[in-house]
Amino acid sequence: MELLVGAALALTGALVCVTAGDRTRLLVAAFLAVPQVFAGPLGALSLPLSQCWVILAALCWLLERKGLPLTDPVLRAVLAFTAVQVAAVVWSPDPLVGVLEAARLASFAFLYLHVVRVEREDPRGVRGPLEVVLAWALVVAALVWAFRLSPDLETAFLRSPLAVAVAGPDAMTAFWGEGANNVMDPAKAGGFFINANVASMFLGVATFAFLALGVDGHRRRYLLGALVTWSATFATGSKTAAALALLLPVAVRAVHVLGRPAARWFLPQAAVLVAGGAWLLPRLLERYVPAYADASAESLASRAPMWDAALQMFRDHLLLGLGHGGWASTMELYAHLGVDALPPHNLLIAAWAATGLAGVLVLLVLAGTVLHRLVAVVVRRAGSPLARTAGFALGAWSWVLVHGMGDNTTVYGESKSMILLALLLGLVTARRDAPAVAPAARAAVPVQGRTCPA
């Protein structure tokens, strides 16, 4: 029966995808992105319907011969990281893990490419898909608050078939076995997520996406959405998110201001203030918020033995790493030292463990390429709406990269945040390359001629 359902879904999806336009395909991807519904035999492969749709849309793209702009540095960096992931399959104890990660990276590359094309074809084409994803983000925020206020309600959700559908049967089987995650803590909540830290990261990215949408209009509405998702990052109980939710909006505002030519002479003073703040903040927390400081120190201390073990592994397996799936089996050798066989909780260590030294280098190139593009737009288009959009996109990407240094995420965050980052980065890229339109000419464009009103 499951095979028949899967075949029917595949056929229906193929027919819709083949007959749909680019924007419709992106809208469907946005609608499927956050629930991450697992269905039928696909669940055994941890492959949600959202990723199946993206792969199908990519195949249609290739069949329609739309081409790949390999001159784009971001696309090249993502594809290079994908290639490294595939190469590591050769020496991996669990090759399927590598294949699935490569598929996710390829999906991210295609989503980015697809967003750029849609926005270039219609200057408001990406707004609709972005609003769809952010509507789901509001649902996640509401669930996080409800589950934080009522842990029993979250337990009921985790025991329901809905949790299996949105998290996957493998994940939920492990959750109720030996892989219980931190949402079981009454002081944490995750909504659709079974890890509160990852939920907080998604909500943080959504906050900056709301702010980016507000640049083009309806600012109050999107600001309200940003406040809802921002407040929910605290409700998740993530200590990293609490710090980032307070610091990153200030940092983005500083980037907006200091990116202007008239303000660049403040850069040395700003650097001194940042250094002083980084030194002072931990001491202020320790003095005035001792509970937060103690919890943060405890969390860091729990990761320290694992990172010490990773350093020893790095010395022993410098070039090739441990291969996909090799981290857990290798960590078992350190069990006598009291080191838990947890995921690396650091995106650089995770990249090295799975793909070796080449993976770390390509990951750094990818992260640097993305950040360079966003910062360059902020500086070169200083004071413009595009610069503000790029600044908020920079905030979203910075959240993911900083959060990834202490949690089990990757360069695109995780599967639910992937599309938000692709939408923001693709939006900035498309508008950066678009010819400038004079204010008078822009005013002359009839509103009814737009696909999606501003």
Backbone hydrogen bonds, N-H to C=O, Kabsch-Sander energy under -0.5 kcal/mol:
donor,donor_aa,acceptor,acceptor_aa,energy
5,V,1,M,-2.4
6,G,2,E,-2.7
7,A,3,L,-2.5
8,A,4,L,-2.5
9,L,5,V,-2.6
10,A,6,G,-2.4
11,L,7,A,-2.5
12,T,8,A,-2.5
13,G,9,L,-2.8
14,A,10,A,-2.3
15,L,11,L,-2.3
16,V,12,T,-2.5
17,C,13,G,-2.6
18,V,14,A,-2.4
19,T,15,L,-1.6
20,A,16,V,-1.2
25,R,21,G,-2.2
26,L,22,D,-2.0
27,L,23,R,-2.3
28,V,24,T,-2.3
29,A,25,R,-2.2
30,A,26,L,-2.3
31,F,27,L,-2.3
32,L,28,V,-2.1
33,A,29,A,-0.8
34,V,30,A,-0.6
36,Q,32,L,-1.2
38,F,165,A,-2.6
42,L,39,A,-1.5
43,G,40,G,-1.5
44,A,41,P,-0.7
45,L,42,L,-1.2
46,S,43,G,-1.6
47,L,42,L,-1.9
49,L,37,V,-3.0
52,C,48,P,-1.9
53,W,49,L,-2.5
54,V,50,S,-2.0
55,I,51,Q,-2.5
56,L,52,C,-2.2
57,A,53,W,-2.9
58,A,54,V,-2.3
59,L,55,I,-2.0
60,C,56,L,-2.1
61,W,57,A,-2.2
62,L,58,A,-2.2
63,L,59,L,-2.5
64,E,60,C,-2.1
65,R,62,L,-1.4
66,K,61,W,-1.7
70,L,68,L,-2.1
72,D,69,P,-2.2
76,R,72,D,-2.3
77,A,73,P,-2.3
78,V,74,V,-2.3
79,L,75,L,-2.5
80,A,76,R,-2.3
81,F,77,A,-2.1
82,T,78,V,-2.2
83,A,79,L,-2.4
84,V,80,A,-2.0
85,Q,81,F,-2.0
86,V,82,T,-2.2
87,A,83,A,-2.5
88,A,84,V,-2.0
89,V,85,Q,-0.5
89,V,86,V,-1.2
90,V,87,A,-1.4
91,W,88,A,-0.8
92,S,89,V,-1.2
94,D,324,H,-2.2
97,V,94,D,-1.1
98,G,94,D,-0.9
99,V,95,P,-2.1
100,L,96,L,-2.4
101,E,97,V,-2.1
102,A,98,G,-2.5
103,A,99,V,-2.0
104,R,100,L,-2.0
105,L,101,E,-2.4
106,A,102,A,-2.6
107,S,103,A,-2.1
108,F,104,R,-2.2
109,A,105,L,-2.5
110,F,106,A,-2.3
111,L,107,S,-2.7
112,Y,108,F,-2.4
113,L,109,A,-2.2
114,H,110,F,-3.1
115,V,111,L,-2.6
116,V,112,Y,-2.1
117,R,113,L,-1.9
118,V,114,H,-2.5
119,E,115,V,-2.5
120,R,116,V,-1.9
121,E,117,R,-2.1
122,D,118,V,-1.9
125,G,122,D,-3.0
127,R,124,R,-0.6
128,G,124,R,-0.6
130,L,126,V,-2.3
131,E,127,R,-2.5
132,V,128,G,-2.1
133,V,129,P,-2.1
134,L,130,L,-2.2
135,A,131,E,-1.8
136,W,132,V,-1.6
137,A,133,V,-1.7
138,L,134,L,-1.8
139,V,135,A,-1.5
140,V,136,W,-2.5
141,A,137,A,-2.5
142,A,138,L,-2.5
143,L,139,V,-2.4
144,V,140,V,-2.6
145,W,141,A,-2.3
146,A,142,A,-2.4
147,F,143,L,-3.1
148,R,144,V,-2.3
149,L,145,W,-2.1
150,S,146,A,-1.7
153,L,150,S,-0.9
154,E,150,S,-1.3
155,T,151,P,-2.2
156,A,152,D,-2.2
157,F,153,L,-2.1
158,L,154,E,-2.7
159,R,155,T,-1.4
160,S,157,F,-1.5
163,A,157,F,-0.7
163,A,160,S,-0.7
164,V,160,S,-1.0
165,A,161,P,-2.1
166,V,162,L,-2.3
167,A,163,A,-2.2
168,G,164,V,-1.6
172,M,168,G,-2.2
173,T,169,P,-2.2
174,A,170,D,-2.3
175,F,171,A,-2.2
176,W,172,M,-2.0
177,G,174,A,-0.9
179,G,174,A,-2.8
183,V,194,I,-1.0
184,M,181,N,-1.5
185,D,182,N,-1.6
188,K,185,D,-2.3
189,A,236,T,-1.5
193,F,190,G,-2.3
199,A,195,N,-1.9
200,S,196,A,-2.2
201,M,197,N,-1.7
202,F,198,V,-2.2
203,L,199,A,-2.3
204,G,200,S,-2.2
205,V,201,M,-2.4
206,A,202,F,-2.4
207,T,203,L,-1.9
208,F,204,G,-1.6
209,A,205,V,-2.0
210,F,206,A,-2.5
211,L,207,T,-1.8
212,A,208,F,-2.2
213,L,209,A,-2.1
214,G,210,F,-1.8
215,V,211,L,-0.5
215,V,212,A,-1.0
216,D,213,L,-1.2
217,G,214,G,-0.6
222,Y,218,H,-2.1
223,L,219,R,-2.5
224,L,220,R,-2.2
225,G,221,R,-1.8
226,A,222,Y,-2.4
227,L,223,L,-2.2
228,V,224,L,-2.0
229,T,225,G,-2.3
230,W,226,A,-2.6
231,S,227,L,-2.5
232,A,228,V,-1.7
233,T,229,T,-1.0
233,T,230,W,-0.6
234,F,230,W,-0.7
234,F,231,S,-0.9
235,A,231,S,-1.2
236,T,232,A,-1.3
237,G,234,F,-1.3
238,S,233,T,-0.6
242,A,238,S,-1.6
243,A,239,K,-1.6
244,L,240,T,-2.5
245,A,241,A,-3.1
246,L,242,A,-0.9
247,L,243,A,-2.3
248,L,244,L,-2.4
251,A,247,L,-2.3
252,V,248,L,-2.9
253,R,249,P,-2.1
254,A,250,V,-2.2
255,V,251,A,-2.2
256,H,252,V,-2.4
257,V,253,R,-2.2
258,L,254,A,-3.2
259,G,255,V,-1.5
260,R,257,V,-1.3
263,A,260,R,-1.5
264,R,260,R,-0.6
264,R,261,P,-1.1
266,F,263,A,-2.0
267,L,264,R,-1.6
270,A,266,F,-2.7
271,A,267,L,-2.5
272,V,268,P,-1.9
273,L,269,Q,-2.3
274,V,270,A,-2.6
275,A,271,A,-2.3
276,G,272,V,-2.6
277,G,273,L,-2.8
278,A,274,V,-2.6
279,W,275,A,-1.6
280,L,276,G,-2.3
281,L,277,G,-3.0
283,R,279,W,-0.5
284,L,280,L,-2.2
285,L,281,L,-2.6
286,E,282,P,-2.2
287,R,283,R,-1.5
288,Y,284,L,-3.2
289,V,284,L,-0.5
289,V,285,L,-2.1
293,A,289,V,-2.2
294,D,290,P,-2.8
295,A,291,A,-2.3
296,S,292,Y,-2.5
297,A,293,A,-2.4
298,E,294,D,-2.4
299,S,295,A,-2.3
300,L,296,S,-2.5
301,A,297,A,-2.4
302,S,298,E,-1.8
303,R,299,S,-0.9
303,R,300,L,-0.6
304,A,300,L,-1.5
307,W,303,R,-2.3
308,D,304,A,-2.3
309,A,305,P,-2.1
310,A,306,M,-2.0
311,L,307,W,-1.8
312,Q,308,D,-1.5
313,M,309,A,-2.4
314,F,310,A,-2.6
315,R,311,L,-1.7
316,D,312,Q,-1.6
317,H,313,M,-2.5
321,G,317,H,-1.6
322,L,353,A,-2.1
323,G,320,L,-0.5
323,G,353,A,-1.2
326,G,323,G,-2.2
329,S,325,G,-0.7
330,T,326,G,-2.0
331,M,327,W,-2.6
332,E,328,A,-1.0
333,L,330,T,-1.5
334,Y,331,M,-1.8
335,A,332,E,-1.3
337,L,334,Y,-1.7
338,G,335,A,-1.9
339,V,334,Y,-1.5
340,D,338,G,-0.6
342,L,340,D,-1.6
347,L,404,G,-2.2
350,A,346,N,-2.9
351,A,347,L,-1.9
352,W,348,L,-2.3
353,A,349,I,-3.0
354,A,350,A,-2.0
355,T,351,A,-2.5
356,G,352,W,-2.7
357,L,318,L,-0.5
357,L,319,L,-1.6
358,A,319,L,-0.6
359,G,356,G,-0.6
360,V,356,G,-1.3
361,L,357,L,-2.1
362,V,358,A,-2.5
363,L,359,G,-2.3
364,L,360,V,-2.4
365,V,361,L,-2.0
366,L,362,V,-2.6
367,A,363,L,-2.8
368,G,364,L,-2.6
369,T,365,V,-2.5
370,V,366,L,-2.2
371,L,367,A,-2.4
372,H,368,G,-2.5
373,R,369,T,-2.1
374,L,370,V,-2.1
375,V,371,L,-2.7
376,A,372,H,-2.6
377,V,373,R,-1.8
378,V,374,L,-2.0
379,V,375,V,-2.4
380,R,376,A,-3.0
381,R,377,V,-2.2
382,A,379,V,-1.1
384,S,381,R,-2.4
387,A,381,R,-0.6
388,R,384,S,-1.7
389,T,385,P,-2.5
390,A,386,L,-2.8
391,G,387,A,-2.0
392,F,388,R,-2.1
393,A,389,T,-2.3
394,L,390,A,-2.3
395,G,391,G,-1.8
396,A,392,F,-2.0
397,W,393,A,-2.5
398,S,394,L,-2.6
399,W,395,G,-2.1
400,V,396,A,-1.9
401,L,397,W,-2.4
402,V,398,S,-2.8
403,H,399,W,-2.8
404,G,400,V,-2.1
405,M,401,L,-0.5
405,M,402,V,-1.3
406,G,403,H,-1.7
407,D,403,H,-0.6
409,T,407,D,-1.8
410,T,413,G,-2.5
413,G,410,T,-1.9
414,E,412,Y,-1.1
417,S,414,E,-0.6
418,M,414,E,-1.6
421,L,417,S,-1.9
422,A,418,M,-2.2
423,L,419,I,-2.6
424,L,420,L,-2.3
425,L,421,L,-2.6
426,G,422,A,-2.7
427,L,423,L,-2.1
428,V,424,L,-2.0
429,T,425,L,-2.4
430,A,426,G,-2.6
431,R,427,L,-2.1
432,R,428,V,-2.2
433,D,429,T,-1.7
434,A,430,A,-0.7
442,R,438,A,-2.5
443,A,439,P,-2.2
444,A,440,A,-1.1
445,V,442,R,-1.1
449,G,446,P,-1.4
450,R,447,V,-1.8
